[in-house]
């Protein structure tokens, strides 16, 4: 807790990147959301032992990074933050599934290790595509797309507030921990009792802050309607982008592109 790093909460930096003007940024949010959802569904639909068939799907996040001028290091850092969760879940695969599936240069490889590798690849693809969606659309833009897709407004507003005020809560956490560190010496103030006290202070401050935020948005006439500075209209370019990308995804899913390319090279 004393080594708290505020960079872990710097997810809002992706919203900053979303205000650029590139081909990807100017696409309709509804189109980008639909394409990303189709991408994720097709990636997770592969069998658990599949690796080669998933590899061609890396072309989509690479395209989004290049066309959207998104720093790859930013996405990589966000992936590292949440990667321990997936690594911990999949670590038991090699222990539970010991059936030999392949042999690589004479070395036997069990199904557990293959499914573990497949899980990691799916994680990288799905999470990176979601992060790139935020980085090229902004979270309010995604909520606007959900509204256009007839998702209930109350759900969208709750989702928008949850995302936006997570950073407010993170700021309160950083202030409390910084104050605790300035008032403690050595290991003093770092026991369980202190953490319980910090949690109580955080709860009280969160309630007080939420009341002030509610009064502020009411005084400004917030009615639950999401309004963006950009005027996104459905264009021919948006439809063409959706048709081309989804068609490529279906081809990747239906045919073994990696095997075909390998056969041509060999």
Backbone as JSON, one array per atom type, in Angstrom:
{
  "sequence": "XXXXXXXXXXXXXXXXXXXXXXXXXXXXXXXXXXXXXXXXXXXXXXXXXXXXXXXXXXXXXXXXXXXXXXXXXXXXXXXXXXXXXXXXXXXXXXXXXXXXXXXXXXXXXXXXXXXXXXXXXXXXXXXXXXXXXXXXXXXXXXXXXXXXXXXXXXXXXXXXXXXXXXXXXXXXXXXXXXXXXXXXXXXXXXXXXXXXXXXXXXXXXXXXXXXXXXXXXXXXXXXXXXXXXXXXXXXXXXXXXXXXXXXXXXXXXXXXXXXXXXXXXX",
  "N": [[0.82, -1.22, 0.0], [2.01, 1.19, 0.69], [3.6, 1.56, -1.46], [2.06, 2.63, -3.4], [1.06, 3.33, -6.68], [0.17, 5.93, -8.67], [-0.06, 5.72, -11.41], [-1.39, 3.42, -12.01], [-4.01, 4.11, -12.03], [-4.26, 5.67, -14.21], [-5.97, 5.4, -16.38], [-7.58, 7.2, -17.59], [-6.01, 8.55, -19.38], [-6.34, 7.39, -21.84], [-8.72, 8.49, -22.73], [-7.85, 11.04, -23.32], [-6.3, 10.57, -25.57], [-8.31, 10.02, -27.33], [-9.26, 12.31, -28.52], [-8.01, 13.0, -30.81], [-7.57, 13.56, -34.39], [-7.95, 11.36, -36.69], [-8.25, 8.84, -39.27], [-9.41, 6.6, -38.02], [-10.34, 7.69, -35.61], [-12.33, 9.39, -36.53], [-14.34, 7.76, -37.39], [-17.7, 6.5, -37.14], [-18.96, 6.08, -33.84], [-20.78, 3.99, -33.27], [-20.32, 2.13, -35.31], [-17.65, 1.43, -34.8], [-17.93, 0.27, -32.28], [-19.6, -1.94, -32.85], [-17.97, -3.39, -34.65], [-15.8, -3.98, -32.96], [-17.06, -5.57, -31.0], [-17.88, -7.77, -32.57], [-15.37, -8.68, -33.32], [-14.31, -9.46, -30.79], [-16.13, -11.49, -30.06], [-15.67, -13.41, -32.09], [-13.0, -14.04, -31.62], [-13.06, -15.24, -29.05], [-14.52, -17.46, -29.66], [-13.04, -19.54, -30.62], [-11.77, -22.95, -30.37], [-10.4, -24.35, -27.29], [-7.8, -25.3, -27.57], [-6.75, -23.97, -29.7], [-4.36, -22.04, -31.4], [-2.84, -21.18, -33.65], [-4.88, -20.38, -35.42], [-5.82, -18.09, -34.2], [-3.85, -16.2, -34.31], [-3.74, -14.54, -36.76], [-5.62, -12.58, -36.13], [-4.35, -10.56, -34.81], [-3.82, -8.58, -36.56], [-5.85, -6.68, -36.55], [-5.79, -5.09, -34.01], [-3.21, -4.05, -34.48], [-3.6, -2.57, -36.8], [-5.4, -0.64, -35.8], [-3.76, 0.68, -33.96], [-1.77, 1.76, -35.62], [-3.21, 3.23, -37.64], [-4.74, 4.86, -35.99], [-2.82, 6.27, -34.68], [-1.95, 5.64, -32.09], [0.04, 5.38, -29.22], [1.87, 2.46, -28.84], [3.06, 1.65, -26.5], [1.47, 2.66, -24.44], [-0.88, 1.1, -24.53], [0.29, -1.37, -24.02], [1.23, -1.07, -21.39], [-1.19, -0.83, -19.99], [-2.2, -3.38, -20.42], [-0.36, -4.88, -18.97], [-1.03, -4.17, -16.37], [-3.46, -5.48, -15.79], [-2.85, -8.07, -16.41], [-1.86, -9.99, -14.43], [-4.18, -11.14, -13.3], [-5.33, -12.81, -15.31], [-3.16, -14.48, -15.81], [-2.96, -15.8, -13.38], [-5.39, -17.19, -13.27], [-5.15, -18.99, -15.43], [-2.94, -20.53, -14.78], [-3.34, -22.96, -13.64], [-4.07, -24.67, -15.63], [-1.99, -26.3, -16.96], [-1.56, -28.13, -14.9], [-3.93, -29.5, -14.59], [-4.65, -30.5, -17.09], [-2.92, -32.78, -18.59], [-2.55, -34.19, -20.88], [-0.74, -35.16, -23.74], [-0.49, -33.21, -26.54], [0.92, -32.03, -28.7], [4.21, -32.26, -30.22], [7.11, -30.53, -30.02], [9.96, -30.18, -31.71], [10.62, -32.67, -30.73], [10.05, -32.38, -28.07], [7.6, -33.01, -25.71], [4.41, -31.46, -25.5], [1.89, -30.56, -23.39], [-1.75, -30.5, -23.35], [-2.64, -28.68, -21.5], [-0.71, -26.61, -21.37], [-0.93, -25.61, -23.94], [-3.61, -24.71, -24.02], [-3.35, -22.78, -22.06], [-1.58, -20.96, -23.26], [-3.24, -20.22, -25.4], [-5.28, -18.96, -24.0], [-3.95, -16.71, -22.97], [-3.3, -15.36, -25.35], [-5.87, -14.77, -26.32], [-6.71, -13.08, -24.27], [-4.92, -10.9, -24.61], [-5.71, -9.99, -27.15], [-8.51, -9.4, -26.88], [-8.67, -7.57, -24.68], [-6.89, -5.55, -25.5], [-8.2, -4.67, -27.81], [-10.51, -3.58, -26.68], [-9.38, -1.51, -25.14], [-8.25, 0.01, -27.19], [-10.56, 0.78, -28.47], [-11.63, 2.58, -26.6], [-9.53, 4.44, -26.66], [-9.74, 5.5, -29.2], [-12.29, 6.41, -29.43], [-13.39, 7.44, -27.06], [-14.83, 7.2, -23.8], [-17.39, 8.39, -23.24], [-18.22, 8.54, -25.9], [-18.52, 5.85, -26.53], [-20.61, 5.22, -24.82], [-22.57, 6.79, -26.0], [-22.82, 5.4, -28.39], [-23.88, 3.01, -27.42], [-26.33, 3.97, -26.58], [-27.48, 4.62, -29.05], [-27.81, 2.06, -29.97], [-29.99, 1.24, -28.64], [-29.74, 0.52, -25.96], [-30.82, 0.44, -22.57], [-31.32, 3.63, -21.09], [-30.85, 4.19, -18.36], [-28.98, 2.3, -17.62], [-26.82, 3.07, -19.19], [-26.22, 5.63, -18.21], [-25.48, 5.01, -15.56], [-23.22, 3.47, -16.12], [-21.58, 5.36, -17.35], [-21.2, 7.21, -15.25], [-19.95, 5.53, -13.4], [-17.52, 4.98, -14.67], [-16.44, 7.58, -15.02], [-16.3, 8.65, -12.38], [-14.73, 6.9, -11.09], [-12.15, 7.78, -11.29], [-12.28, 10.02, -9.69], [-12.66, 8.84, -7.18], [-10.25, 7.43, -7.07], [-8.49, 9.55, -6.87], [-9.12, 10.52, -4.31], [-8.25, 8.31, -2.82], [-5.48, 8.41, -3.29], [-4.85, 10.85, -2.07], [-5.44, 10.3, 0.62], [-3.66, 8.19, 1.2], [-1.23, 9.46, 0.72], [-1.28, 11.41, 2.73], [-1.27, 9.7, 4.95], [1.27, 8.5, 4.69], [2.93, 10.71, 5.06], [2.55, 11.24, 7.71], [3.47, 9.09, 9.08], [6.11, 7.05, 10.41], [8.68, 4.91, 9.5], [7.42, 1.71, 9.95], [5.19, 2.44, 11.22], [1.74, 3.03, 11.49], [0.98, 1.4, 9.43], [-0.42, -0.88, 9.82], [-3.1, -3.36, 10.1], [-5.19, -2.15, 11.48], [-4.87, 0.54, 10.86], [-5.4, 0.52, 8.12], [-8.1, -0.19, 8.13], [-9.17, 2.08, 9.3], [-8.51, 3.93, 7.32], [-10.12, 3.0, 5.26], [-12.66, 3.57, 6.3], [-12.55, 6.38, 6.41], [-12.33, 6.9, 3.69], [-14.82, 5.98, 2.79], [-16.6, 7.81, 4.03], [-15.73, 10.23, 2.87], [-16.28, 9.66, 0.21], [-19.07, 9.48, 0.16], [-19.73, 12.12, 0.87], [-18.54, 13.49, -1.29], [-20.04, 12.44, -3.41], [-22.56, 13.5, -2.92], [-22.07, 16.23, -3.33], [-21.38, 16.18, -6.03], [-23.76, 15.28, -7.17], [-25.48, 17.44, -6.57], [-24.2, 19.35, -8.09], [-24.46, 18.46, -10.78], [-27.2, 18.49, -11.02], [-27.76, 21.21, -10.74], [-26.73, 22.11, -13.07], [-28.46, 21.23, -14.93], [-28.5, 18.56, -15.87], [-29.84, 15.91, -17.7], [-29.59, 13.27, -18.25], [-29.05, 12.84, -20.89], [-26.62, 12.14, -23.31], [-24.21, 14.22, -24.64], [-22.04, 15.14, -27.21], [-19.16, 16.95, -28.44], [-18.36, 16.43, -31.04], [-20.04, 15.78, -34.09], [-21.32, 12.95, -34.94], [-22.15, 11.25, -37.75], [-23.66, 8.72, -39.71], [-21.77, 7.54, -42.33], [-20.85, 6.71, -45.73], [-18.26, 5.78, -45.68], [-18.03, 4.74, -43.11], [-19.79, 2.52, -43.18], [-18.55, 1.0, -45.18], [-16.1, 0.46, -43.93], [-16.97, -1.15, -41.8], [-18.08, -3.37, -43.19], [-15.84, -4.37, -44.59], [-13.93, -4.96, -42.54], [-15.35, -6.76, -40.83], [-15.87, -8.79, -42.66], [-13.26, -9.67, -43.15], [-12.63, -10.61, -40.59], [-14.4, -12.8, -40.43], [-13.38, -14.41, -42.45], [-10.86, -14.98, -41.36], [-11.72, -16.46, -39.19], [-13.01, -18.64, -40.33], [-11.24, -19.87, -42.11], [-7.97, -21.41, -42.15], [-5.76, -19.26, -42.01], [-3.12, -18.8, -41.18], [-1.89, -21.3, -41.6], [-2.17, -21.46, -44.38], [-0.58, -19.3, -45.27], [1.86, -20.14, -44.26], [2.23, -22.46, -45.81], [2.52, -21.32, -48.35], [4.88, -19.87, -48.04], [6.71, -21.89, -47.47]],
  "CA": [[0.0, 0.0, 0.0], [2.89, 2.34, 0.73], [4.19, 1.7, -2.78], [0.94, 2.91, -4.3], [1.48, 4.01, -7.89], [-0.99, 6.55, -9.29], [-0.14, 5.37, -12.82], [-2.36, 2.34, -12.17], [-5.32, 4.71, -12.23], [-4.14, 6.61, -15.31], [-6.74, 4.91, -17.52], [-8.15, 8.37, -18.23], [-5.14, 9.01, -20.46], [-6.91, 6.89, -23.09], [-9.71, 9.47, -23.17], [-7.1, 12.14, -23.92], [-5.92, 10.15, -26.92], [-9.5, 9.89, -28.19], [-9.64, 13.59, -29.12], [-7.23, 13.24, -32.02], [-8.32, 13.5, -35.65], [-7.4, 10.41, -37.66], [-9.29, 8.07, -39.96], [-10.09, 5.74, -37.05], [-11.05, 8.53, -34.65], [-13.49, 10.03, -37.15], [-15.37, 6.77, -37.7], [-18.88, 6.54, -36.27], [-18.78, 5.24, -32.65], [-21.61, 2.77, -33.35], [-19.62, 1.21, -36.2], [-16.46, 0.93, -34.09], [-18.39, -0.62, -31.21], [-20.08, -3.2, -33.46], [-16.8, -4.1, -35.18], [-15.03, -4.49, -31.83], [-17.82, -6.66, -30.39], [-17.77, -8.92, -33.48], [-13.98, -9.14, -33.18], [-14.16, -10.17, -29.51], [-16.93, -12.72, -30.11], [-15.01, -14.39, -32.95], [-11.76, -14.47, -30.96], [-13.35, -16.16, -27.94], [-15.26, -18.62, -30.16], [-12.12, -20.61, -31.02], [-11.57, -24.03, -29.39], [-9.42, -24.0, -26.26], [-6.45, -25.67, -27.97], [-6.4, -23.27, -30.93], [-3.42, -20.93, -31.3], [-2.51, -20.7, -34.99], [-6.03, -19.7, -36.02], [-6.07, -16.8, -33.55], [-2.74, -15.27, -34.58], [-4.05, -13.49, -37.76], [-6.47, -11.52, -35.57], [-3.5, -9.47, -34.32], [-3.79, -7.53, -37.57], [-6.82, -5.63, -36.22], [-5.22, -4.1, -33.08], [-2.07, -3.37, -35.1], [-4.17, -1.56, -37.69], [-5.96, 0.44, -34.98], [-2.64, 1.43, -33.38], [-1.09, 2.52, -36.67], [-4.13, 4.19, -38.26], [-5.19, 5.8, -34.97], [-1.64, 6.93, -34.1], [-1.97, 5.38, -30.65], [1.31, 4.81, -28.75], [1.73, 1.05, -28.46], [3.5, 1.51, -25.11], [0.34, 2.96, -23.55], [-1.73, -0.1, -24.49], [1.07, -2.44, -23.4], [1.24, -0.83, -19.94], [-2.51, -1.17, -19.45], [-2.3, -4.84, -20.43], [0.45, -5.4, -17.86], [-1.71, -3.93, -15.09], [-4.51, -6.49, -15.56], [-2.38, -9.41, -16.81], [-1.75, -10.99, -13.35], [-5.46, -11.81, -13.09], [-5.46, -13.88, -16.3], [-2.06, -15.43, -15.6], [-3.28, -16.61, -12.19], [-6.5, -18.1, -13.6], [-4.73, -20.04, -16.36], [-1.76, -21.26, -14.34], [-3.72, -24.32, -13.23], [-4.33, -25.5, -16.82], [-1.0, -27.37, -17.16], [-1.65, -29.12, -13.84], [-5.16, -30.27, -14.73], [-4.69, -31.13, -18.42], [-1.56, -33.25, -18.87], [-2.54, -35.0, -22.1], [0.2, -34.67, -24.74], [-1.19, -32.84, -27.78], [1.92, -31.79, -29.74], [5.63, -32.42, -29.91], [7.88, -29.47, -30.66], [11.35, -30.63, -31.75], [10.75, -33.84, -29.87], [9.65, -32.06, -26.69], [6.14, -33.14, -25.58], [3.68, -30.29, -24.99], [0.57, -31.0, -22.94], [-2.88, -29.66, -23.71], [-2.77, -27.6, -20.53], [0.14, -25.49, -21.76], [-1.48, -25.04, -25.17], [-4.8, -23.93, -23.65], [-2.86, -21.63, -21.3], [-1.1, -20.0, -24.26], [-4.4, -19.72, -26.13], [-5.98, -18.03, -23.1], [-3.18, -15.46, -22.91], [-3.46, -14.69, -26.63], [-7.24, -14.21, -26.35], [-6.71, -11.95, -23.34], [-4.23, -9.78, -25.24], [-6.51, -9.49, -28.27], [-9.79, -8.82, -26.45], [-8.46, -6.39, -23.84], [-6.27, -4.5, -26.32], [-9.23, -4.11, -28.7], [-11.37, -2.73, -25.85], [-8.61, -0.31, -24.82], [-8.13, 0.8, -28.42], [-11.87, 1.38, -28.7], [-11.7, 3.76, -25.74], [-8.51, 5.4, -27.09], [-10.12, 6.11, -30.48], [-13.7, 6.81, -29.4], [-13.7, 8.02, -25.75], [-15.88, 6.43, -23.12], [-18.7, 8.98, -23.55], [-18.59, 8.16, -27.26], [-19.0, 4.47, -26.47], [-21.94, 5.27, -24.19], [-23.47, 7.3, -27.02], [-23.06, 4.29, -29.32], [-24.81, 2.1, -26.74], [-27.65, 4.61, -26.62], [-27.98, 4.46, -30.42], [-28.17, 0.65, -30.13], [-31.2, 1.03, -27.82], [-29.46, 0.04, -24.6], [-31.56, 1.29, -21.62], [-30.59, 4.84, -20.71], [-30.42, 4.15, -16.96], [-27.75, 1.5, -17.59], [-25.75, 3.86, -19.81], [-25.85, 6.7, -17.28], [-24.74, 4.39, -14.46], [-21.92, 3.07, -16.65], [-20.81, 6.58, -17.57], [-20.81, 7.74, -13.95], [-19.0, 4.6, -12.8], [-16.21, 5.2, -15.31], [-15.94, 8.93, -14.78], [-16.01, 8.96, -10.98], [-13.67, 6.01, -10.6], [-10.96, 8.62, -11.16], [-12.48, 10.86, -8.5], [-12.39, 7.97, -6.03], [-8.81, 7.16, -7.06], [-7.84, 10.77, -6.37], [-9.29, 10.52, -2.86], [-7.37, 7.28, -2.28], [-4.1, 8.91, -3.34], [-4.71, 11.9, -1.06], [-5.43, 9.67, 1.95], [-2.41, 7.43, 1.37], [-0.14, 10.43, 0.82], [-1.36, 11.98, 4.08], [-0.85, 8.65, 5.89], [2.71, 8.32, 4.57], [3.61, 11.89, 5.61], [2.38, 11.27, 9.16], [3.97, 7.84, 9.68], [7.56, 6.86, 10.38], [8.98, 3.48, 9.45], [6.23, 0.87, 9.72], [4.09, 2.95, 12.03], [0.58, 3.42, 10.71], [0.81, 0.52, 8.27], [-1.01, -2.14, 10.25], [-4.48, -3.6, 9.66], [-6.06, -1.16, 12.12], [-4.77, 1.79, 10.1], [-6.08, 0.33, 6.84], [-9.54, -0.14, 8.41], [-9.48, 3.49, 9.52], [-8.44, 4.58, 6.01], [-11.32, 2.59, 4.52], [-13.77, 4.34, 6.84], [-12.41, 7.77, 5.95], [-12.63, 6.9, 2.26], [-16.27, 5.83, 2.64], [-17.23, 9.08, 4.4], [-15.4, 11.23, 1.84], [-16.96, 9.29, -1.03], [-20.48, 9.87, 0.31], [-19.79, 13.58, 0.81], [-18.25, 13.9, -2.66], [-21.15, 12.06, -4.29], [-23.64, 14.47, -2.7], [-21.7, 17.48, -3.99], [-21.45, 15.94, -7.47], [-25.18, 15.21, -7.54], [-26.0, 18.8, -6.55], [-23.58, 20.1, -9.2], [-25.04, 18.08, -12.08], [-28.6, 18.94, -11.03], [-27.77, 22.66, -10.95], [-26.35, 22.35, -14.47], [-29.53, 20.76, -15.79], [-28.23, 17.26, -16.49], [-31.08, 15.15, -17.88], [-29.27, 11.9, -18.66], [-28.75, 12.8, -22.31], [-25.18, 12.26, -23.59], [-23.95, 15.16, -25.73], [-20.63, 15.23, -27.58], [-18.82, 18.08, -29.3], [-18.34, 15.93, -32.41], [-21.33, 15.37, -34.65], [-21.07, 11.71, -35.65], [-23.22, 10.81, -38.62], [-23.31, 7.5, -40.44], [-21.34, 7.85, -43.68], [-20.51, 5.55, -46.55], [-16.96, 5.28, -45.21], [-18.27, 3.93, -41.91], [-20.38, 1.24, -43.59], [-17.51, 0.26, -45.9], [-15.14, -0.02, -42.92], [-17.59, -2.27, -41.08], [-18.21, -4.52, -44.09], [-14.51, -4.92, -44.9], [-13.3, -5.54, -41.35], [-16.11, -7.94, -40.38], [-15.63, -9.85, -43.65], [-11.91, -10.2, -42.88], [-12.72, -11.41, -39.36], [-15.08, -14.07, -40.74], [-12.42, -15.21, -43.21], [-9.87, -15.46, -40.38], [-12.34, -17.47, -38.33], [-13.45, -19.82, -41.09], [-10.12, -20.51, -42.81], [-6.68, -21.43, -41.44], [-4.92, -18.32, -42.75], [-1.72, -19.0, -40.79], [-1.41, -22.49, -42.3], [-2.08, -21.13, -45.8], [0.6, -18.46, -45.47], [3.02, -20.99, -44.02], [2.39, -23.32, -46.97], [3.03, -20.52, -49.46], [6.28, -19.51, -47.77], [7.53, -23.1, -47.53]],
  "C": [[0.85, 1.26, 0.0], [3.53, 2.6, -0.61], [3.11, 1.98, -3.83], [1.41, 3.74, -5.47], [0.26, 4.61, -8.58], [-1.13, 6.23, -10.77], [-1.15, 4.26, -13.06], [-3.74, 2.89, -12.46], [-5.34, 5.66, -13.42], [-4.86, 6.11, -16.56], [-7.34, 6.09, -18.28], [-7.3, 8.94, -19.34], [-5.65, 8.54, -21.82], [-7.96, 7.85, -23.63], [-9.03, 10.67, -23.83], [-6.71, 11.82, -25.35], [-7.1, 10.14, -27.87], [-9.89, 11.19, -28.88], [-8.76, 13.96, -30.31], [-8.13, 13.16, -33.26], [-7.56, 12.61, -36.63], [-8.57, 9.69, -38.32], [-10.1, 7.25, -38.96], [-10.9, 6.57, -36.06], [-12.35, 9.11, -35.23], [-14.57, 9.05, -37.58], [-16.52, 6.88, -36.71], [-18.69, 5.61, -35.07], [-19.59, 3.94, -32.69], [-20.91, 1.72, -34.2], [-18.42, 0.6, -35.49], [-16.85, -0.03, -32.98], [-18.84, -1.96, -31.77], [-18.91, -4.03, -33.97], [-15.99, -4.73, -34.05], [-15.75, -5.66, -31.16], [-17.76, -7.92, -31.26], [-16.37, -9.53, -33.38], [-13.8, -9.97, -31.91], [-14.91, -11.5, -29.53], [-16.25, -13.8, -30.96], [-13.72, -14.91, -32.32], [-12.04, -15.5, -29.87], [-14.09, -17.41, -28.4], [-14.35, -19.77, -30.59], [-12.06, -21.71, -29.96], [-10.41, -23.71, -28.45], [-7.99, -24.34, -26.64], [-5.97, -24.91, -29.21], [-5.46, -22.1, -30.66], [-3.16, -20.33, -32.68], [-3.66, -19.92, -35.61], [-6.29, -18.33, -35.43], [-5.05, -15.76, -33.95], [-3.08, -14.21, -35.63], [-4.89, -12.35, -37.22], [-5.65, -10.37, -34.98], [-3.44, -8.33, -35.32], [-4.73, -6.38, -37.23], [-6.28, -4.64, -35.19], [-4.01, -3.37, -33.65], [-2.55, -2.28, -36.05], [-4.7, -0.37, -36.9], [-4.86, 1.31, -34.38], [-1.99, 2.32, -34.42], [-2.0, 3.6, -37.25], [-4.6, 5.25, -37.27], [-4.08, 6.56, -34.3], [-1.64, 6.84, -32.57], [-0.62, 4.81, -30.23], [1.13, 3.38, -28.25], [2.12, 0.83, -27.0], [2.38, 1.76, -24.11], [-0.56, 1.73, -23.4], [-1.01, -1.24, -23.77], [1.08, -2.29, -21.87], [-0.1, -1.18, -19.3], [-2.71, -2.68, -19.4], [-1.53, -5.45, -19.27], [-0.27, -5.26, -16.53], [-2.71, -5.03, -14.78], [-4.07, -7.91, -15.89], [-2.25, -10.4, -15.65], [-3.03, -11.76, -13.11], [-5.61, -13.0, -14.03], [-4.37, -14.93, -16.1], [-2.35, -16.34, -14.41], [-4.39, -17.61, -12.5], [-6.01, -19.28, -14.45], [-3.59, -20.9, -15.89], [-2.07, -22.69, -13.94], [-3.99, -25.23, -14.43], [-3.3, -26.61, -17.02], [-1.07, -28.46, -16.1], [-2.85, -30.04, -14.02], [-5.25, -31.04, -16.05], [-3.27, -31.52, -18.83], [-1.47, -34.12, -20.12], [-1.62, -34.37, -23.15], [-0.54, -34.44, -26.05], [-0.21, -32.71, -28.94], [3.3, -32.18, -29.24], [6.39, -31.38, -30.72], [9.35, -29.83, -30.57], [11.6, -31.78, -30.78], [10.33, -33.62, -28.43], [8.13, -32.15, -26.59], [5.52, -31.89, -24.95], [2.27, -30.74, -24.65], [-0.52, -30.02, -23.37], [-3.07, -28.5, -22.75], [-1.95, -26.38, -20.9], [-0.4, -24.81, -23.03], [-2.72, -24.19, -24.86], [-4.43, -22.68, -22.86], [-2.36, -20.54, -22.26], [-2.24, -19.39, -25.05], [-5.18, -18.71, -25.3], [-5.28, -16.69, -23.04], [-3.34, -14.67, -24.2], [-4.85, -14.05, -26.73], [-7.34, -12.98, -25.44], [-6.08, -10.72, -23.98], [-5.1, -9.15, -26.33], [-7.78, -8.78, -27.79], [-9.6, -7.54, -25.63], [-7.85, -5.25, -24.64], [-7.3, -3.87, -27.26], [-10.18, -3.2, -27.92], [-10.66, -1.42, -25.48], [-8.48, 0.6, -26.03], [-9.46, 1.44, -28.79], [-12.04, 2.64, -27.87], [-10.75, 4.84, -26.24], [-8.87, 6.09, -28.4], [-11.55, 6.63, -30.49], [-14.04, 7.67, -28.19], [-14.84, 7.25, -25.12], [-17.26, 7.07, -23.3], [-19.17, 8.64, -24.96], [-19.13, 6.74, -27.33], [-20.39, 4.42, -25.86], [-22.98, 5.81, -25.17], [-23.82, 6.21, -28.03], [-24.04, 3.28, -28.72], [-26.23, 2.66, -26.75], [-28.28, 4.47, -28.0], [-28.43, 3.02, -30.68], [-29.33, 0.25, -29.21], [-30.92, 0.33, -26.49], [-30.19, 0.97, -23.63], [-30.72, 2.45, -21.09], [-30.07, 4.78, -19.28], [-29.12, 3.35, -16.82], [-26.58, 2.31, -18.13], [-25.27, 4.95, -18.86], [-25.05, 6.15, -16.11], [-23.34, 3.99, -14.91], [-21.01, 4.28, -16.84], [-20.32, 7.17, -16.26], [-19.77, 6.84, -13.27], [-17.6, 4.82, -13.35], [-15.63, 6.54, -14.91], [-15.5, 9.14, -13.34], [-15.14, 7.9, -10.31], [-12.39, 6.81, -10.39], [-11.07, 9.56, -9.97], [-12.18, 10.07, -7.24], [-10.9, 7.67, -5.93], [-8.03, 8.36, -6.53], [-7.95, 10.86, -4.85], [-8.37, 9.49, -2.2], [-5.93, 7.78, -2.22], [-3.86, 9.99, -2.29], [-4.59, 11.29, 0.34], [-4.11, 8.94, 2.19], [-1.22, 8.37, 1.49], [-0.11, 11.07, 2.2], [-0.89, 10.98, 5.12], [0.67, 8.5, 5.88], [3.48, 9.49, 5.18], [3.54, 11.92, 7.13], [2.93, 10.02, 9.86], [5.48, 7.76, 9.5], [7.84, 5.36, 10.42], [7.75, 2.69, 9.11], [5.04, 1.34, 10.53], [2.94, 3.41, 11.12], [0.33, 2.57, 9.49], [0.24, -0.83, 8.66], [-2.46, -2.23, 9.78], [-5.43, -2.55, 10.23], [-6.05, 0.15, 11.34], [-5.51, 1.69, 8.77], [-7.6, 0.36, 7.01], [-9.98, 1.31, 8.6], [-9.49, 4.25, 8.19], [-9.68, 4.26, 5.18], [-12.55, 3.37, 4.99], [-13.75, 5.78, 6.39], [-12.77, 7.88, 4.48], [-14.13, 6.8, 2.01], [-16.99, 7.15, 2.93], [-16.99, 10.14, 3.33], [-16.13, 10.94, 0.53], [-18.43, 9.7, -0.99], [-20.63, 11.39, 0.2], [-19.55, 14.09, -0.61], [-19.41, 13.59, -3.6], [-22.32, 13.03, -4.14], [-23.34, 15.79, -3.41], [-21.79, 17.34, -5.52], [-22.9, 15.93, -7.94], [-25.79, 16.61, -7.58], [-25.47, 19.61, -7.73], [-24.24, 19.75, -10.53], [-26.51, 18.48, -12.16], [-28.69, 20.43, -11.32], [-27.42, 23.02, -12.38], [-27.36, 21.76, -15.45], [-29.27, 19.44, -16.48], [-29.51, 16.43, -16.52], [-30.84, 13.72, -18.33], [-28.94, 11.76, -20.12], [-27.25, 13.02, -22.52], [-25.0, 13.16, -24.8], [-22.45, 15.28, -25.96], [-20.41, 16.44, -28.47], [-18.81, 17.67, -30.77], [-19.75, 15.53, -32.83], [-21.1, 14.13, -35.52], [-22.32, 11.32, -36.45], [-22.74, 9.59, -39.4], [-23.0, 7.86, -41.9], [-21.07, 6.56, -44.45], [-19.2, 4.93, -46.13], [-17.12, 4.38, -44.0], [-18.81, 2.55, -42.28], [-19.36, 0.38, -44.31], [-16.49, -0.33, -44.93], [-15.7, -1.23, -42.19], [-17.67, -3.52, -41.95], [-16.86, -5.19, -44.35], [-13.92, -5.63, -43.69], [-14.03, -6.8, -40.87], [-15.93, -9.1, -41.36], [-14.26, -10.49, -43.44], [-11.92, -11.06, -41.63], [-13.34, -12.79, -39.64], [-14.15, -15.0, -41.53], [-11.36, -15.8, -42.28], [-10.44, -16.58, -39.53], [-12.64, -18.77, -39.07], [-12.28, -20.59, -41.7], [-8.84, -20.4, -41.99], [-5.69, -20.56, -42.2], [-3.45, -18.54, -42.44], [-1.13, -20.21, -41.51], [-1.24, -22.22, -43.8], [-0.83, -20.31, -46.1], [1.88, -19.26, -45.26], [3.3, -21.91, -45.2], [2.95, -22.57, -48.17], [4.5, -20.17, -49.28], [7.19, -20.72, -47.9], [7.54, -23.67, -48.95]]
}
